[in-house]
Amino acid sequence: DYNAFQLAAWLGRANYIFQNKYLFTFVGRVDGSSRFAPGNKYGFFPSGAVAWRLSEEPFIQDLGLFESLKLRASYGVSGSQAIDSYRTLAILENSNTTFNGSEQAGVTLGRPANPDLKWETTRQLDMGLEASFLAGRISFELGYYFKRTEDLLLNVQIPRQTGFVSRLQNLGEMQNTGLELIFNSVNISKDDFRWSSVLTLSGNRNQVLDLGGVD
C-alpha cells in the first residue's frame, strides 16, 4: 500500500506590450513526473497568446461606440500524468491456495509492466472578442475553442493468452470544439441598490477519433 511520487516543473514566461495596443505572451514549461519510466519522465509544454486592443485604435475611437474592444487568440500544449504511482511496473498480488490439504500463502501476476507510458498531451486553440459599451454598463464576450487530446492514458484490452485482460497504454485521440457567449448588463446602479444580469450561452461538440480496443 506504499505510495509516493514527485513532480518537478520549470516555467519561463515573457510578456511584451507594444504601444499599449498589441499584447504578446509566450510561455515555456517543462514538467517531470516520477510516475513515468526513465526516458519518458519529462515533457515540454509551450504556449503563446496575442491580443489586439482595438479600442486604442483611432478609427475605433472615432466611432464613439465602444468603451473597450479587444480581439485575442492563444494556442498551447498541456500535459496530464493522471495515473497511479508505479503503473509502469508489473506487480504481484497476494493469493492463497490449497497445497497438501492445507492453505498456503502465495502470489500471482497482478498486472503487466509498460515502461513506454508517457504524458497525455492536449493542444488547444482559443479565440475571443471582448467588448463593452455605455461606460461598461453593457459588455459581452464571444469565445471559440478547439481542443485535441492525444496519447490518452487508458486501459486497453489485450489477449487473455498473455495472462492479463488489460494493460495501461497511450492510445487514442479525441477533440472538443465549442462556442461560448457571455452577456453582462448593469441594469440599475445606485449607492444603495445595484441590479446586474449575466446571460451565458454555450455549445460543445465532443468527437472521439480513435479509442480502439479500450475497455
Sequence and secondary structure as in RCSB ss.txt:
>XXXX:A:sequence
DYNAFQLAAWLGRANYIFQNKYLFTFVGRVDGSSRFAPGNKYGFFPSGAVAWRLSEEPFIQDLGLFESLKLRASY
GVSGSQAIDSYRTLAILENSNTTFNGSEQAGVTLGRPANPDLKWETTRQLDMGLEASFLAGRISFELGYYFKRTE
DLLLNVQIPRQTGFVSRLQNLGEMQNTGLELIFNSVNISKDDFRWSSVLTLSGNRNQVLDLGGVD
>XXXX:A:secstr
      EEEEEEEEEEEETTTEEEEEEEEEEEETTS TTSSEEEEEEEEEEEEGGGSHHHHTTT  SEEEEEEEE
EEEEE  S TTTTS EEEEEEEEETTEEEEEEEEEE   TT   EEEEEEEEEEEEEEGGGTEEEEEEEEEEEEE
S EEEEE  GGGT SEEEEE  EEEEEEEEEEEEEEEEE SS EEEEEEEEEEEEEEEEE TTB 
